[in-house]
C-alpha cells in the first residue's frame, strides 16, 4: 500500500507541476515551445522504480536498442509496411525506454507523456475509451470532454456534432505491438520559457483506442519529429532541438525539447539527408584520444541500394557501428585498459565489451572518444557516455556491432548515450544538424 501511495503522490506532483502556471496562454503562433524530457530511469517519471538496479536498466536498454536496430532495418528494407492509406508510421516497441516529452492536449488540457521519435512523423496518444491501456500514465485524453476536439473525417465535417466517417489510424511495431483508432484535431499545450504556456491550435493526431500486445508502455503515445510534411516538427517552425544530460543520474531534471523558432541551433553543424524517414549524417572518422582510427574510406557511406550510412537517432540508447569499425574500437579499448581490468561477460549479450570496475573511480583518465562528421562537427564522448555502469562492479562499452542481429543493410546508428551532454538542433529548412556541448541546465533559464 505504501508503494501505491508513493506512485499516486508522484503522479499528483507530476500533473500539478504541469499546470502550476497558466497565466501566459497565447492565442498566436508561439515562437518557443518547451517540453521537459523525462527518461524512464528518472525519479520524475511516474513509473519510476526506486528498487530498479543499473543492471536492470541496462538490460532493458540493450533489449530496446536491439529492437530499435531491427526496426530500422525493417523500415529500410520495406518489410514494415502500414496497411493504412492515410499516413501512419511505426516505432520500435511500446516499452517506453527512450526519452519522453511532457505535453498536454485538449481543452481543458490533459497532460501526456509521449516518446519523442526522430524517425516517426505521426503524433498519437491513447484516448478514452481504450482497450488494453491499463498501464497508461495519468488520465487518458477523452475527446468527448474536450471543447476543442474535432474528428478527422473522410468527408470534411464543418461543424461540431455533424455526421462524420472518421479516418482510421493505425501503427505497427517491430515487436508485434499495434496501436489503432481514428484521427482527430485538437489544441496542444506546451510550456514557455517565462513559466507560462502556449497553445498550438488544430493539431492533427492519432487517437489510439486499442493497443495490442502492450505489457508495460511507460508512456501515452508517440511524438514524431522527422521531416515529413505532417510531422509536428515540420508544422511548427521547421526547427527543433533537444538537450540530453546525464541519463545515469535519476535526479537530473534539465533534459528538454524545444520546437519552433526558439529552438537552439548553436555549435558546429553538419548536413543531413533524409531517407526512409531517418536523419542520415556523414561520418568521416573516429578518434580515441589523439589517435585517429584507420577506417577505410567509404566505410560509412550509404550505398546506391540504400544500405549502409549513419543515422542519428533518439530511439536507441546504444550506438551501433559497422563491424569493421566496431572491431577497431574493440581492439583499441582492449589495448588501453584490457591489462588493467578483468574482463566480464553479459549473458545474452556476448558482443558487449565489459570489465569489472567502476567508471567514476577507475576510468578518470580514459581518453575522449570522438565521432567526426562532415564540415567539422564532432560528438565527443567522455567515459560516462562511452561506457555505462552495468552493476556496482562492472562497466560496459556503449557501442555494439551492427551485425549483432541478422541484418543485411547494416546502417550505423548514433544513439542517445553518444548524444549526452549535448544540445542537438535540427534545421529542417536547410538540412543541418547542430552539436553544442553544454550542460542542459544552462539552457533552461
LOLO-357492 format. One record per residue (C-alpha): residue number from 0; residue in three letters; x, y, z. Coordinates in nm, 3 decimals. Layout:
<koltors>
KOLTOR     i    aa        xx        yy        zz
KOLTOR   NUM   ALA         X         Y         Z
...
</koltors>
This chain:
<koltors>
KOLTOR     i    aa        xx        yy        zz
KOLTOR     0   UNK     0.000     0.000     0.000
KOLTOR     1   UNK     0.292     0.236     0.076
KOLTOR     2   UNK     0.435     0.187    -0.272
KOLTOR     3   UNK     0.091     0.252    -0.431
KOLTOR     4   UNK     0.062     0.569    -0.225
KOLTOR     5   UNK     0.408     0.684    -0.338
KOLTOR     6   UNK     0.314     0.625    -0.703
KOLTOR     7   UNK    -0.010     0.821    -0.657
KOLTOR     8   UNK     0.183     1.105    -0.495
KOLTOR     9   UNK     0.433     1.110    -0.783
KOLTOR    10   UNK     0.152     1.131    -1.037
KOLTOR    11   UNK    -0.017     1.408    -0.840
KOLTOR    12   UNK     0.310     1.604    -0.825
KOLTOR    13   UNK     0.369     1.547    -1.197
KOLTOR    14   UNK     0.030     1.671    -1.313
KOLTOR    15   UNK     0.013     1.961    -1.069
KOLTOR    16   UNK     0.355     2.077    -1.187
KOLTOR    17   UNK     0.238     2.069    -1.549
KOLTOR    18   UNK    -0.025     2.333    -1.481
KOLTOR    19   UNK     0.114     2.526    -1.187
KOLTOR    20   UNK     0.133     2.835    -1.411
KOLTOR    21   UNK    -0.122     2.913    -1.679
KOLTOR    22   UNK    -0.100     3.288    -1.681
KOLTOR    23   UNK     0.065     3.316    -2.021
KOLTOR    24   UNK    -0.156     3.127    -2.263
KOLTOR    25   UNK    -0.105     3.264    -2.611
KOLTOR    26   UNK    -0.355     3.272    -2.896
KOLTOR    27   UNK    -0.091     3.348    -3.159
KOLTOR    28   UNK     0.164     3.119    -3.318
KOLTOR    29   UNK     0.425     3.060    -3.044
KOLTOR    30   UNK     0.792     3.112    -3.111
KOLTOR    31   UNK     0.942     2.884    -2.848
KOLTOR    32   UNK     0.766     2.568    -2.730
KOLTOR    33   UNK     0.940     2.386    -2.449
KOLTOR    34   UNK     0.878     2.038    -2.311
KOLTOR    35   UNK     1.066     1.883    -2.023
KOLTOR    36   UNK     1.213     1.550    -2.128
KOLTOR    37   UNK     1.200     1.256    -1.889
KOLTOR    38   UNK     1.394     0.929    -1.903
KOLTOR    39   UNK     1.234     0.612    -1.762
KOLTOR    40   UNK     1.518     0.587    -1.508
KOLTOR    41   UNK     1.438     0.934    -1.371
KOLTOR    42   UNK     1.272     0.994    -1.036
KOLTOR    43   UNK     1.048     1.239    -1.224
KOLTOR    44   UNK     0.890     0.955    -1.423
KOLTOR    45   UNK     0.554     0.847    -1.274
KOLTOR    46   UNK     0.656     0.481    -1.317
KOLTOR    47   UNK     0.995     0.531    -1.154
KOLTOR    48   UNK     1.109     0.212    -0.984
KOLTOR    49   UNK     1.328     0.303    -0.687
KOLTOR    50   UNK     1.450    -0.055    -0.648
KOLTOR    51   UNK     1.545    -0.097    -1.015
KOLTOR    52   UNK     1.920    -0.152    -1.041
KOLTOR    53   UNK     2.166    -0.023    -1.300
KOLTOR    54   UNK     2.181    -0.381    -1.426
KOLTOR    55   UNK     1.802    -0.391    -1.470
KOLTOR    56   UNK     1.804    -0.064    -1.661
KOLTOR    57   UNK     2.092    -0.154    -1.888
KOLTOR    58   UNK     1.947    -0.495    -1.971
KOLTOR    59   UNK     1.626    -0.321    -2.078
KOLTOR    60   UNK     1.822    -0.062    -2.274
KOLTOR    61   UNK     2.016    -0.336    -2.454
KOLTOR    62   UNK     1.693    -0.517    -2.537
KOLTOR    63   UNK     1.523    -0.200    -2.654
KOLTOR    64   UNK     1.822    -0.083    -2.860
KOLTOR    65   UNK     1.839    -0.420    -3.035
KOLTOR    66   UNK     1.467    -0.392    -3.113
KOLTOR    67   UNK     1.527    -0.043    -3.247
KOLTOR    68   UNK     1.805    -0.167    -3.475
KOLTOR    69   UNK     1.576    -0.442    -3.604
KOLTOR    70   UNK     1.305    -0.183    -3.663
KOLTOR    71   UNK     1.539     0.046    -3.855
KOLTOR    72   UNK     1.645    -0.247    -4.069
KOLTOR    73   UNK     1.283    -0.345    -4.131
KOLTOR    74   UNK     1.192     0.008    -4.238
KOLTOR    75   UNK     1.490     0.031    -4.470
KOLTOR    76   UNK     1.411    -0.298    -4.638
KOLTOR    77   UNK     1.044    -0.212    -4.670
KOLTOR    78   UNK     0.918    -0.508    -4.471
KOLTOR    79   UNK     0.740    -0.293    -4.214
KOLTOR    80   UNK     0.453    -0.151    -4.420
KOLTOR    81   UNK     0.133     0.003    -4.290
KOLTOR    82   UNK    -0.196    -0.106    -4.446
KOLTOR    83   UNK    -0.339     0.240    -4.383
KOLTOR    84   UNK    -0.358     0.466    -4.688
KOLTOR    85   UNK    -0.369     0.771    -4.462
KOLTOR    86   UNK    -0.012     0.812    -4.340
KOLTOR    87   UNK     0.089     0.608    -4.039
KOLTOR    88   UNK     0.429     0.523    -3.904
KOLTOR    89   UNK     0.596     0.274    -3.676
KOLTOR    90   UNK     0.822     0.271    -3.376
KOLTOR    91   UNK     1.046     0.000    -3.232
KOLTOR    92   UNK     0.831    -0.109    -2.940
KOLTOR    93   UNK     0.594     0.015    -2.673
KOLTOR    94   UNK     0.819    -0.034    -2.372
KOLTOR    95   UNK     0.897     0.336    -2.331
KOLTOR    96   UNK     1.270     0.303    -2.262
KOLTOR    97   UNK     1.362     0.619    -2.450
KOLTOR    98   UNK     1.317     0.990    -2.384
KOLTOR    99   UNK     0.964     1.111    -2.305
KOLTOR   100   UNK     0.820     1.458    -2.367
KOLTOR   101   UNK     0.569     1.621    -2.134
KOLTOR   102   UNK     0.291     1.790    -2.333
KOLTOR   103   UNK    -0.084     1.842    -2.290
KOLTOR   104   UNK    -0.377     1.810    -2.527
KOLTOR   105   UNK    -0.734     1.941    -2.542
KOLTOR   106   UNK    -0.939     2.199    -2.350
KOLTOR   107   UNK    -0.920     2.156    -2.060
KOLTOR   108   UNK    -0.562     2.039    -2.125
KOLTOR   109   UNK    -0.480     1.683    -2.023
KOLTOR   110   UNK    -0.107     1.614    -1.955
KOLTOR   111   UNK     0.051     1.330    -2.152
KOLTOR   112   UNK     0.397     1.170    -2.161
KOLTOR   113   UNK     0.489     1.072    -2.517
KOLTOR   114   UNK     0.803     0.917    -2.665
KOLTOR   115   UNK     0.997     1.153    -2.892
KOLTOR   116   UNK     1.099     0.971    -3.208
KOLTOR   117   UNK     1.311     1.138    -3.477
KOLTOR   118   UNK     1.220     0.856    -3.717
KOLTOR   119   UNK     0.842     0.897    -3.697
KOLTOR   120   UNK     0.614     1.160    -3.845
KOLTOR   121   UNK     0.297     1.076    -3.658
KOLTOR   122   UNK     0.174     1.215    -3.328
KOLTOR   123   UNK    -0.065     0.993    -3.136
KOLTOR   124   UNK    -0.194     0.947    -2.782
KOLTOR   125   UNK    -0.410     0.690    -2.608
KOLTOR   126   UNK    -0.773     0.802    -2.595
KOLTOR   127   UNK    -1.062     0.708    -2.370
KOLTOR   128   UNK    -1.232     0.466    -2.402
KOLTOR   129   UNK    -0.929     0.246    -2.469
KOLTOR   130   UNK    -0.875    -0.129    -2.479
KOLTOR   131   UNK    -0.555    -0.270    -2.327
KOLTOR   132   UNK    -0.442     0.069    -2.193
KOLTOR   133   UNK    -0.427    -0.034    -1.828
KOLTOR   134   UNK    -0.069     0.086    -1.779
KOLTOR   135   UNK    -0.116     0.438    -1.911
KOLTOR   136   UNK     0.023     0.740    -1.725
KOLTOR   137   UNK    -0.231     0.962    -1.553
KOLTOR   138   UNK    -0.572     1.040    -1.707
KOLTOR   139   UNK    -0.635     0.940    -2.066
KOLTOR   140   UNK    -0.743     1.205    -2.313
KOLTOR   141   UNK    -1.120     1.187    -2.369
KOLTOR   142   UNK    -1.224     1.363    -2.694
KOLTOR   143   UNK    -1.583     1.399    -2.571
KOLTOR   144   UNK    -1.465     1.612    -2.278
KOLTOR   145   UNK    -1.253     1.849    -2.487
KOLTOR   146   UNK    -1.429     2.160    -2.614
KOLTOR   147   UNK    -1.175     2.200    -2.897
KOLTOR   148   UNK    -1.167     1.845    -3.038
KOLTOR   149   UNK    -1.284     1.772    -3.392
KOLTOR   150   UNK    -1.273     1.431    -3.562
KOLTOR   151   UNK    -1.077     1.398    -3.885
KOLTOR   152   UNK    -1.338     1.285    -4.135
KOLTOR   153   UNK    -1.324     1.105    -4.468
KOLTOR   154   UNK    -1.553     1.380    -4.598
KOLTOR   155   UNK    -1.486     1.717    -4.427
KOLTOR   156   UNK    -1.712     1.783    -4.131
KOLTOR   157   UNK    -1.764     2.158    -4.099
KOLTOR   158   UNK    -1.940     2.186    -3.762
KOLTOR   159   UNK    -1.912     2.009    -3.426
KOLTOR   160   UNK    -2.153     1.717    -3.395
KOLTOR   161   UNK    -2.205     1.663    -3.768
KOLTOR   162   UNK    -2.212     1.312    -3.912
KOLTOR   163   UNK    -1.850     1.200    -3.956
KOLTOR   164   UNK    -1.689     0.893    -4.105
KOLTOR   165   UNK    -1.356     0.918    -3.919
KOLTOR   166   UNK    -1.023     0.849    -4.090
KOLTOR   167   UNK    -0.874     0.534    -3.937
KOLTOR   168   UNK    -0.539     0.550    -3.762
KOLTOR   169   UNK    -0.304     0.254    -3.716
KOLTOR   170   UNK     0.061     0.197    -3.638
KOLTOR   171   UNK     0.259    -0.128    -3.645
KOLTOR   172   UNK     0.561    -0.203    -3.429
KOLTOR   173   UNK     0.863    -0.424    -3.474
KOLTOR   174   UNK     0.796    -0.616    -3.152
KOLTOR   175   UNK     0.443    -0.712    -3.263
KOLTOR   176   UNK     0.273    -0.423    -3.081
KOLTOR   177   UNK    -0.001    -0.221    -3.251
KOLTOR   178   UNK    -0.195     0.098    -3.192
KOLTOR   179   UNK    -0.515     0.182    -3.374
KOLTOR   180   UNK    -0.807     0.422    -3.362
KOLTOR   181   UNK    -0.905     0.733    -3.558
KOLTOR   182   UNK    -0.754     1.069    -3.647
KOLTOR   183   UNK    -0.867     1.391    -3.483
KOLTOR   184   UNK    -0.764     1.753    -3.435
KOLTOR   185   UNK    -0.724     1.946    -3.112
KOLTOR   186   UNK    -0.520     2.202    -2.923
KOLTOR   187   UNK    -0.173     2.104    -2.795
KOLTOR   188   UNK    -0.029     2.292    -2.499
KOLTOR   189   UNK     0.342     2.348    -2.432
KOLTOR   190   UNK     0.536     2.528    -2.162
KOLTOR   191   UNK     0.709     2.856    -2.242
KOLTOR   192   UNK     1.039     2.992    -2.114
KOLTOR   193   UNK     0.858     3.252    -1.898
KOLTOR   194   UNK     0.687     2.975    -1.697
KOLTOR   195   UNK     0.358     3.010    -1.879
KOLTOR   196   UNK     0.204     2.800    -2.154
KOLTOR   197   UNK     0.144     2.837    -2.527
KOLTOR   198   UNK    -0.117     2.669    -2.742
KOLTOR   199   UNK    -0.096     2.523    -3.090
KOLTOR   200   UNK    -0.445     2.503    -3.236
KOLTOR   201   UNK    -0.593     2.245    -3.472
KOLTOR   202   UNK    -0.314     1.986    -3.450
KOLTOR   203   UNK    -0.377     1.653    -3.623
KOLTOR   204   UNK    -0.307     1.345    -3.411
KOLTOR   205   UNK    -0.396     0.980    -3.388
KOLTOR   206   UNK    -0.644     0.889    -3.117
KOLTOR   207   UNK    -0.543     0.537    -3.012
KOLTOR   208   UNK    -0.833     0.334    -2.875
KOLTOR   209   UNK    -0.684    -0.013    -2.899
KOLTOR   210   UNK    -0.329    -0.104    -2.803
KOLTOR   211   UNK    -0.222    -0.457    -2.893
KOLTOR   212   UNK     0.049    -0.655    -2.712
KOLTOR   213   UNK     0.128    -0.381    -2.463
KOLTOR   214   UNK     0.257    -0.515    -2.132
KOLTOR   215   UNK     0.409    -0.200    -1.978
KOLTOR   216   UNK     0.423     0.104    -2.205
KOLTOR   217   UNK     0.556     0.365    -1.966
KOLTOR   218   UNK     0.414     0.632    -2.196
KOLTOR   219   UNK     0.088     0.753    -2.353
KOLTOR   220   UNK     0.189     0.777    -2.718
KOLTOR   221   UNK     0.445     0.888    -2.976
KOLTOR   222   UNK     0.559     1.237    -3.082
KOLTOR   223   UNK     0.714     1.207    -3.429
KOLTOR   224   UNK     0.992     1.454    -3.514
KOLTOR   225   UNK     1.104     1.357    -3.862
KOLTOR   226   UNK     1.094     1.596    -4.158
KOLTOR   227   UNK     0.773     1.469    -4.321
KOLTOR   228   UNK     0.505     1.722    -4.409
KOLTOR   229   UNK     0.267     1.601    -4.135
KOLTOR   230   UNK     0.531     1.596    -3.861
KOLTOR   231   UNK     0.474     1.837    -3.574
KOLTOR   232   UNK     0.837     1.946    -3.609
KOLTOR   233   UNK     0.770     2.050    -3.970
KOLTOR   234   UNK     0.445     2.226    -3.894
KOLTOR   235   UNK     0.591     2.428    -3.604
KOLTOR   236   UNK     0.869     2.642    -3.746
KOLTOR   237   UNK     1.064     2.357    -3.912
KOLTOR   238   UNK     1.318     2.368    -3.631
KOLTOR   239   UNK     1.361     2.170    -3.312
KOLTOR   240   UNK     1.630     2.090    -3.061
KOLTOR   241   UNK     1.674     1.859    -2.768
KOLTOR   242   UNK     1.928     1.865    -2.489
KOLTOR   243   UNK     2.027     1.543    -2.313
KOLTOR   244   UNK     2.218     1.550    -1.985
KOLTOR   245   UNK     2.334     1.261    -1.767
KOLTOR   246   UNK     2.099     0.969    -1.828
KOLTOR   247   UNK     2.259     0.773    -1.544
KOLTOR   248   UNK     2.159     1.038    -1.288
KOLTOR   249   UNK     1.797     0.976    -1.180
KOLTOR   250   UNK     1.778     1.324    -1.027
KOLTOR   251   UNK     1.882     1.518    -1.338
KOLTOR   252   UNK     1.589     1.739    -1.440
KOLTOR   253   UNK     1.715     1.959    -1.724
KOLTOR   254   UNK     1.664     1.745    -2.036
KOLTOR   255   UNK     1.441     1.944    -2.270
KOLTOR   256   UNK     1.283     1.960    -2.614
KOLTOR   257   UNK     1.222     2.291    -2.794
KOLTOR   258   UNK     1.005     2.323    -3.103
KOLTOR   259   UNK     0.975     2.624    -3.332
KOLTOR   260   UNK     1.175     2.938    -3.399
KOLTOR   261   UNK     1.316     2.936    -3.047
KOLTOR   262   UNK     1.497     2.605    -3.098
KOLTOR   263   UNK     1.866     2.624    -3.006
KOLTOR   264   UNK     2.072     2.591    -3.322
KOLTOR   265   UNK     2.418     2.657    -3.186
KOLTOR   266   UNK     2.760     2.498    -3.206
KOLTOR   267   UNK     2.910     2.316    -3.501
KOLTOR   268   UNK     2.680     2.196    -3.780
KOLTOR   269   UNK     2.685     1.912    -4.028
KOLTOR   270   UNK     2.446     1.846    -4.318
KOLTOR   271   UNK     2.189     1.567    -4.303
KOLTOR   272   UNK     1.983     1.382    -4.560
KOLTOR   273   UNK     1.652     1.208    -4.502
KOLTOR   274   UNK     1.595     0.854    -4.626
KOLTOR   275   UNK     1.306     0.630    -4.516
KOLTOR   276   UNK     1.219     0.893    -4.255
KOLTOR   277   UNK     1.562     0.872    -4.083
KOLTOR   278   UNK     1.815     1.152    -4.043
KOLTOR   279   UNK     2.141     1.043    -4.209
KOLTOR   280   UNK     2.467     1.225    -4.134
KOLTOR   281   UNK     2.811     1.191    -4.295
KOLTOR   282   UNK     3.057     1.039    -4.050
KOLTOR   283   UNK     3.417     1.095    -4.160
KOLTOR   284   UNK     3.611     0.923    -3.885
KOLTOR   285   UNK     3.652     0.829    -3.519
KOLTOR   286   UNK     3.927     0.922    -3.274
KOLTOR   287   UNK     4.019     0.776    -2.936
KOLTOR   288   UNK     4.217     1.047    -2.767
KOLTOR   289   UNK     4.465     1.183    -3.017
KOLTOR   290   UNK     4.463     0.864    -3.223
KOLTOR   291   UNK     4.253     0.865    -3.539
KOLTOR   292   UNK     4.137     0.511    -3.616
KOLTOR   293   UNK     4.244     0.368    -3.951
KOLTOR   294   UNK     3.899     0.340    -4.108
KOLTOR   295   UNK     3.881     0.264    -4.481
KOLTOR   296   UNK     3.737     0.547    -4.698
KOLTOR   297   UNK     3.372     0.496    -4.782
KOLTOR   298   UNK     3.305     0.276    -4.477
KOLTOR   299   UNK     3.024     0.498    -4.351
KOLTOR   300   UNK     2.879     0.595    -4.689
KOLTOR   301   UNK     2.531     0.495    -4.798
KOLTOR   302   UNK     2.534     0.253    -5.088
KOLTOR   303   UNK     2.330     0.301    -5.405
KOLTOR   304   UNK     2.087     0.031    -5.293
KOLTOR   305   UNK     2.010     0.225    -4.973
KOLTOR   306   UNK     2.216     0.012    -4.735
KOLTOR   307   UNK     2.482     0.143    -4.501
KOLTOR   308   UNK     2.509     0.506    -4.396
KOLTOR   309   UNK     2.492     0.662    -4.048
KOLTOR   310   UNK     2.164     0.752    -3.872
KOLTOR   311   UNK     2.137     0.987    -3.576
KOLTOR   312   UNK     1.850     0.861    -3.363
KOLTOR   313   UNK     1.663     0.922    -3.036
KOLTOR   314   UNK     1.513     0.572    -3.029
KOLTOR   315   UNK     1.827     0.374    -2.944
KOLTOR   316   UNK     2.024     0.418    -2.623
KOLTOR   317   UNK     2.327     0.229    -2.753
KOLTOR   318   UNK     2.517     0.322    -3.070
KOLTOR   319   UNK     2.587     0.065    -3.341
KOLTOR   320   UNK     2.874     0.076    -3.589
KOLTOR   321   UNK     2.956    -0.142    -3.890
KOLTOR   322   UNK     3.151    -0.449    -3.789
KOLTOR   323   UNK     3.494    -0.346    -3.919
KOLTOR   324   UNK     3.481    -0.020    -3.722
KOLTOR   325   UNK     3.344    -0.188    -3.411
KOLTOR   326   UNK     3.635    -0.432    -3.420
KOLTOR   327   UNK     3.884    -0.144    -3.444
KOLTOR   328   UNK     3.730     0.027    -3.141
KOLTOR   329   UNK     3.706    -0.303    -2.952
KOLTOR   330   UNK     4.076    -0.370    -3.015
KOLTOR   331   UNK     4.187    -0.018    -2.922
KOLTOR   332   UNK     3.990    -0.019    -2.595
KOLTOR   333   UNK     4.132    -0.357    -2.503
KOLTOR   334   UNK     4.483    -0.227    -2.570
KOLTOR   335   UNK     4.418     0.076    -2.348
KOLTOR   336   UNK     4.258    -0.090    -2.045
KOLTOR   337   UNK     4.247    -0.463    -2.112
KOLTOR   338   UNK     4.554    -0.542    -1.899
KOLTOR   339   UNK     4.432    -0.332    -1.606
KOLTOR   340   UNK     4.088    -0.483    -1.561
KOLTOR   341   UNK     3.941    -0.831    -1.557
KOLTOR   342   UNK     3.706    -0.896    -1.847
KOLTOR   343   UNK     3.337    -0.966    -1.787
KOLTOR   344   UNK     3.054    -1.109    -1.997
KOLTOR   345   UNK     2.683    -1.027    -2.003
KOLTOR   346   UNK     2.452    -1.321    -2.057
KOLTOR   347   UNK     2.270    -1.297    -2.391
KOLTOR   348   UNK     2.496    -1.007    -2.499
KOLTOR   349   UNK     2.840    -1.165    -2.553
KOLTOR   350   UNK     2.927    -0.893    -2.807
KOLTOR   351   UNK     2.943    -0.626    -2.538
KOLTOR   352   UNK     3.292    -0.536    -2.417
KOLTOR   353   UNK     3.272    -0.533    -2.038
KOLTOR   354   UNK     3.516    -0.517    -1.747
KOLTOR   355   UNK     3.496    -0.538    -1.371
KOLTOR   356   UNK     3.543    -0.196    -1.217
KOLTOR   357   UNK     3.387     0.147    -1.165
KOLTOR   358   UNK     3.369     0.420    -1.431
KOLTOR   359   UNK     3.395     0.706    -1.181
KOLTOR   360   UNK     3.682     0.554    -0.984
KOLTOR   361   UNK     3.879     0.363    -1.245
KOLTOR   362   UNK     3.835     0.547    -1.577
KOLTOR   363   UNK     3.906     0.908    -1.479
KOLTOR   364   UNK     4.191     0.931    -1.730
KOLTOR   365   UNK     4.034     0.741    -2.016
KOLTOR   366   UNK     4.070     0.938    -2.343
KOLTOR   367   UNK     3.772     1.107    -2.507
KOLTOR   368   UNK     3.616     0.914    -2.797
KOLTOR   369   UNK     3.506     1.143    -3.080
KOLTOR   370   UNK     3.277     1.087    -3.377
KOLTOR   371   UNK     3.385     1.320    -3.659
KOLTOR   372   UNK     3.123     1.443    -3.908
KOLTOR   373   UNK     3.133     1.645    -4.228
KOLTOR   374   UNK     3.205     2.021    -4.201
KOLTOR   375   UNK     3.399     1.978    -3.879
KOLTOR   376   UNK     3.116     1.884    -3.639
KOLTOR   377   UNK     3.209     1.643    -3.359
KOLTOR   378   UNK     3.038     1.439    -3.089
KOLTOR   379   UNK     3.287     1.386    -2.808
KOLTOR   380   UNK     3.214     1.112    -2.554
KOLTOR   381   UNK     3.377     1.108    -2.214
KOLTOR   382   UNK     3.397     0.787    -2.013
KOLTOR   383   UNK     3.043     0.839    -1.877
KOLTOR   384   UNK     2.898     0.834    -2.229
KOLTOR   385   UNK     3.130     0.580    -2.391
KOLTOR   386   UNK     3.082     0.335    -2.103
KOLTOR   387   UNK     2.782     0.251    -1.887
KOLTOR   388   UNK     2.789     0.113    -1.534
KOLTOR   389   UNK     2.621    -0.226    -1.567
KOLTOR   390   UNK     2.643    -0.307    -1.197
KOLTOR   391   UNK     2.831    -0.178    -0.895
KOLTOR   392   UNK     3.144    -0.363    -1.006
KOLTOR   393   UNK     3.105    -0.391    -1.386
KOLTOR   394   UNK     3.103    -0.142    -1.674
KOLTOR   395   UNK     3.046    -0.196    -2.047
KOLTOR   396   UNK     3.117    -0.011    -2.370
KOLTOR   397   UNK     2.802     0.152    -2.509
KOLTOR   398   UNK     2.883     0.074    -2.872
KOLTOR   399   UNK     2.790    -0.250    -3.042
KOLTOR   400   UNK     2.836    -0.412    -3.383
KOLTOR   401   UNK     2.561    -0.353    -3.639
KOLTOR   402   UNK     2.554    -0.728    -3.706
KOLTOR   403   UNK     2.460    -0.835    -3.353
KOLTOR   404   UNK     2.129    -0.919    -3.516
KOLTOR   405   UNK     2.095    -1.083    -3.856
KOLTOR   406   UNK     2.053    -0.783    -4.082
KOLTOR   407   UNK     2.151    -0.701    -4.437
KOLTOR   408   UNK     2.158    -0.322    -4.466
KOLTOR   409   UNK     2.390    -0.268    -4.168
KOLTOR   410   UNK     2.329     0.102    -4.101
KOLTOR   411   UNK     2.534     0.262    -3.824
KOLTOR   412   UNK     2.328     0.432    -3.552
KOLTOR   413   UNK     2.432     0.716    -3.322
KOLTOR   414   UNK     2.229     0.658    -3.006
KOLTOR   415   UNK     2.129     0.867    -2.706
KOLTOR   416   UNK     2.430     0.788    -2.487
KOLTOR   417   UNK     2.659     0.930    -2.754
KOLTOR   418   UNK     2.446     1.248    -2.753
KOLTOR   419   UNK     2.472     1.301    -2.377
KOLTOR   420   UNK     2.598     1.644    -2.266
KOLTOR   421   UNK     2.491     1.793    -2.599
KOLTOR   422   UNK     2.217     2.015    -2.730
KOLTOR   423   UNK     2.128     1.874    -3.073
KOLTOR   424   UNK     1.944     2.112    -3.305
KOLTOR   425   UNK     1.772     2.035    -3.637
KOLTOR   426   UNK     1.719     2.290    -3.913
KOLTOR   427   UNK     1.463     2.125    -4.142
KOLTOR   428   UNK     1.475     2.409    -4.396
KOLTOR   429   UNK     1.848     2.397    -4.471
KOLTOR   430   UNK     1.901     2.033    -4.365
KOLTOR   431   UNK     2.163     2.086    -4.097
KOLTOR   432   UNK     2.204     1.932    -3.753
KOLTOR   433   UNK     2.393     2.124    -3.482
KOLTOR   434   UNK     2.601     1.983    -3.195
KOLTOR   435   UNK     2.664     2.207    -2.895
KOLTOR   436   UNK     2.837     2.056    -2.593
KOLTOR   437   UNK     2.666     2.213    -2.291
KOLTOR   438   UNK     2.505     2.142    -1.957
KOLTOR   439   UNK     2.132     2.147    -2.031
KOLTOR   440   UNK     2.072     2.342    -1.711
KOLTOR   441   UNK     2.231     2.645    -1.882
KOLTOR   442   UNK     1.955     2.634    -2.149
KOLTOR   443   UNK     1.664     2.609    -1.906
KOLTOR   444   UNK     1.664     2.971    -1.797
</koltors>
